[in-house]
Amino acid sequence: MVARNSDLLLPFIMKLLVGFIAFIFLFSSCETAKEIDIVKFEDVRIKKIEGKELDLEVDLSINNLNFYGVKLKEIKGELFVQNKLIGNIVLNDKVKIKRKSTNRYAIPFHIHLEEGVLIRFVQFSLQKHVDIQLKGFAKGTVYAIPRKEIFEFNKAIDGRFFNIKNILGK
């Protein structure tokens, strides 16, 4: 049997059509993307302290209303408390945020502390509420498509968190 041009053309057109529909689906979903929200600041556990270096794990309740999961690959930023720089913060390990859910995630961070932070911790521990601010960028992937977002996170917490006994005792 001899293949006709129309027999060869039909599979090509079908593949092209399926590829086009997949392209439209993936990129139209970006327009309807919802912001991933940090619902609650749960807990902080200090894993290691060496000089000005601090490894910690932050438990956060995160709400992802999108129909896709997100893999956080990199976070870099500056951590401020009461508008004073505490240090530079980076993500230690990748984190996968599940789709259409609110879950608690233990997110590992590394902080390079600024000079005189321990004295500031004592000052913060005497206050009823302290404002924490994190500014920076996050890199991640959605369906293997890389994205980079700039963020700013603000939260007021109890000043007793900065009590040295509480920090070292956890």
PyMOL commands that set and color helices and strands:
alter all, ss='L'
color gray80, all
select helices_A, chain A and resi 5-31+117-125+159-162+164-169
alter helices_A, ss='H'
color red, helices_A
select strands_A, chain A and resi 37-50+53-64+70-81+84-91+95-97+101-113+129-142+145-158
alter strands_A, ss='S'
color yellow, strands_A
deselect
rebuild
show_as cartoon
